């Protein structure tokens, strides 16, 4: 299965290049469409607490 994929990629470099450019272009387009304000942070807000043990 992997050998067939590698053979296809070697024999059809132009198609693989076009698919790669399409994927990169779609990723860049999607990053321009999504506002960072809409994406919630998954990290808890630890910066609200003052840690004084190192002071």
N, C-alpha and C positions, 0 to 999 in steps of 0.2 A: 504494500500500500504506500509506504513512504517512498520506496524506489520509483513508483509510478508518478508521484507528485514531483520528485526531483527531476525525473526525466522530462515531464511536462514543462517544468520551469526552465530547464536548460534548452529545450527545443522551441519554446515560445517566449523568448525574453521580452519581446515587444508587448505581448498581452499581459505578462506579469508586471512589467513596468507601468502600463496604463492602469492596471488594478491598484498598484501601490500608490500612484499619483491620485487616483480617485479616492482612496481611503484617507490619504493625508489631507486632501482638499476637503473632504467631508468633516474630518476632525477639526480643521481650522475654522470652517464655517460654523460648526456647532459651538465652538468656543466663543465665537463672536456673538452668537445668539443668546447664550445663557448668561444672565447677569449674576455676578458673584453674590449679590444681596439675596438672591432667591435660594442659594444653596446654604442649607443650615450646617453649622459646624457640629461635627460629631465628637469633638474634644470638649470635656468639661472645662468650665472657666475657673481654672486654678489661680489665675493672675489676680483675682479679687482678694485673695488672702495674703496677708503679710507674714512671711516666715522670718522670725527674728533669731533663730537659733545660731545662725552664722554671723550675726552682727556682734 
